[in-house]
Structure formats: C-alpha cells, structure tokens
C-alpha cells in the first residue's frame, strides 16, 4: 500500500507547498468515505438518470469529496497536534502532521462554512442531517466534547460519515432514507472506525488517549464483528442482498485473524474494500432504477 502512496506523491502537489499541504491534509485515500455515501444516497433517491447529475447532486458530491475532508481532517489535526507526536502514520509519511498557519486555519474554517451554501436547497430533514454532520465533524476532535477521547462515544460519533448520504437522499427524494438503512450504515461506521483505531492502540496509550480500542484491547476485533453483523442484519431488513454484501466485513476480520495478517497493513486495504462495496451498492441501485 505504501507503493500507492509513493505513486500518488509523484503526481500530487508537494506537501511543502500550501496547496499540496492542504491536499495531503484532506487524506486523499479517504475522499470517498464522505463522497461515496452521497453517490449511494443520490442513486437510491433518483427516479431517473437525469436526477443523478442534477446540479444539487453534483455540488453535494464535489463538496463532500474534497472540501468536507479538508474541514473534517483539518479540525482533527488542529486538536491532535500533541497526540500526533506518537502517531506512526505521521512518522511514516502516510499522513501529514499539522503545521498550519493562518491561511491554513482559515481555509479549514472556510470549508466548514461552505456547507451553508446548501441550506436554501434542503428540506428540514436534510438540514437536520447537515447540522448533525457539522456538529459531529467538529466535536469528534474539538473540546469541549472531543468524542474521540471517550470510549464508545468515539465509535458512535463516527456515524457522521454516512450523514452526507442522508443529506443527498433527502435533497433528491424530499424524505428521509429508510430508517433500517440509516441504522445499518451507522453501525457499519462504528465498526469501521473502531477497526481503524486498532493500529493506534499503543500510540494512543502512550499519549494518554482512551478510545474504544484502547479499552477493549484484543477484544476490539470482536466489537467490530458485532457492529458489522448488526449492520448486515439492519440492511437485510431493507433487502436481503444488502445484508449479504455487508457480511464481507466480519468475514474479513476472521480472515485477518486466521491468516495472521499484520493489522497495520490490513488497515490500508480498507479504502479499496469500502470503495468496492460502495460500488456494488451503487450498481444495485442503478439496476433497480433502470430495470426494476
């Protein structure tokens, strides 16, 4: 996976420049973690192909793919400056360390405020989802709540990643997405967040940070399995095929444990795995739209 990062560095702007630094601060590997749910949400809300590419749908995708990630990870890095001294992801060059100036700081603030541009175009439920996303994006990392340092609340608050999909769905359909889909997606993010925290257990303990993973230790794997099994069950209520697709996640955990794959390496597979799963969901939605 480091080869992918090296190749990206060959074509991406240098982190030594301010644009390049903001590019890397936005975590390009994870752009689709917020942009992807928009695609899925629009796909299942749209009644015709034209709605997939409506100006509002495109604007939401563009915002949640890059600016929203500058905002989310920028806030994270601002308030994690001391903690990141112990983070191997920073030491190994896979992520940049915060070294912002006033321009970087106000760019982070500006990308958050940019979400206000969608307010006139959203129904009340969409506004509620957008407001919840903004609140969690800030308070996950920032005082006074700083959810990321409270076991189990760190996991629960990561439902923020599926809220862009809820915003997009309500923007196109005008009503909320199926509650079982929201619950399933929220449980999926809980498992994904906690799984991604496993490589950080020792650095977080050294920094004095308490998370779900630092509290549960080796049992963190089983917490993730439970979250993902419940997510699969919730999605199966919407349609059994969705539940079947989600079973790939608990299966992968048992595969990783059974084969003895280094979790530090396995963690970097998941942007690709999540993209593939999101693609399957999107293709299923397109099939229903065109032939259902």
FENFENUR-V530624 format. One record per residue. N is the residue number from 0. PHI is phi in whole degrees, 0 to 359 (NA if undefined). Layout:
BEGIN
N:PHI / N:PHI
END
This chain:
BEGIN
0:NA / 1:295 / 2:297 / 3:299 / 4:298 / 5:298 / 6:293 / 7:296 / 8:294 / 9:289 / 10:251 / 11:276 / 12:297 / 13:293 / 14:292 / 15:286 / 16:268 / 17:295 / 18:301 / 19:294 / 20:297 / 21:294 / 22:301 / 23:286 / 24:299 / 25:284 / 26:57 / 27:308 / 28:301 / 29:253 / 30:305 / 31:281 / 32:294 / 33:252 / 34:290 / 35:300 / 36:301 / 37:297 / 38:300 / 39:296 / 40:299 / 41:295 / 42:301 / 43:277 / 44:272 / 45:288 / 46:260 / 47:210 / 48:302 / 49:301 / 50:291 / 51:297 / 52:243 / 53:295 / 54:306 / 55:291 / 56:297 / 57:295 / 58:298 / 59:296 / 60:298 / 61:297 / 62:295 / 63:281 / 64:276 / 65:240 / 66:304 / 67:296 / 68:284 / 69:300 / 70:294 / 71:299 / 72:281 / 73:294 / 74:301 / 75:303 / 76:289 / 77:300 / 78:267 / 79:247 / 80:302 / 81:287 / 82:297 / 83:293 / 84:296 / 85:255 / 86:270 / 87:295 / 88:298 / 89:284 / 90:297 / 91:277 / 92:82 / 93:284 / 94:223 / 95:277 / 96:271 / 97:292 / 98:217 / 99:290 / 100:245 / 101:296 / 102:295 / 103:297 / 104:301 / 105:286 / 106:293 / 107:299 / 108:299 / 109:297 / 110:293 / 111:289 / 112:294 / 113:300 / 114:298 / 115:296 / 116:297 / 117:273 / 118:305 / 119:295 / 120:254 / 121:249 / 122:287 / 123:309 / 124:294 / 125:294 / 126:296 / 127:298 / 128:294 / 129:294 / 130:296 / 131:295 / 132:300 / 133:298 / 134:299 / 135:290 / 136:298 / 137:277 / 138:283 / 139:300 / 140:250 / 141:264 / 142:295 / 143:272 / 144:275 / 145:40 / 146:304 / 147:295 / 148:255 / 149:239 / 150:309 / 151:76 / 152:292 / 153:297 / 154:290 / 155:298 / 156:293 / 157:284 / 158:302 / 159:305 / 160:290 / 161:264 / 162:296 / 163:302 / 164:294 / 165:293 / 166:300 / 167:295 / 168:300 / 169:292 / 170:295 / 171:269 / 172:271 / 173:87 / 174:228 / 175:287 / 176:293 / 177:306 / 178:299 / 179:296 / 180:292 / 181:295 / 182:298 / 183:298 / 184:294 / 185:296 / 186:297 / 187:299 / 188:296 / 189:298 / 190:294 / 191:294 / 192:298 / 193:291 / 194:299 / 195:290 / 196:274 / 197:299 / 198:296 / 199:264 / 200:303 / 201:293 / 202:301 / 203:293 / 204:295 / 205:297 / 206:275 / 207:78 / 208:265 / 209:258 / 210:228 / 211:303 / 212:291 / 213:291 / 214:284 / 215:272 / 216:58 / 217:300 / 218:286 / 219:302 / 220:303 / 221:285 / 222:299 / 223:297 / 224:299 / 225:297 / 226:302 / 227:286 / 228:293 / 229:295 / 230:297 / 231:297 / 232:297 / 233:298 / 234:292 / 235:295 / 236:295 / 237:289 / 238:196 / 239:299 / 240:296 / 241:298 / 242:299 / 243:297 / 244:299 / 245:291 / 246:293 / 247:299 / 248:290 / 249:298 / 250:298 / 251:294 / 252:300 / 253:294 / 254:294 / 255:298 / 256:291 / 257:291 / 258:276 / 259:84 / 260:290 / 261:295 / 262:299 / 263:297 / 264:274 / 265:300 / 266:306 / 267:279 / 268:284 / 269:291 / 270:304 / 271:289 / 272:297 / 273:296 / 274:295 / 275:295 / 276:295 / 277:299 / 278:295 / 279:298 / 280:301 / 281:294 / 282:296 / 283:297 / 284:294 / 285:294 / 286:299 / 287:297 / 288:298 / 289:273 / 290:235 / 291:282
END
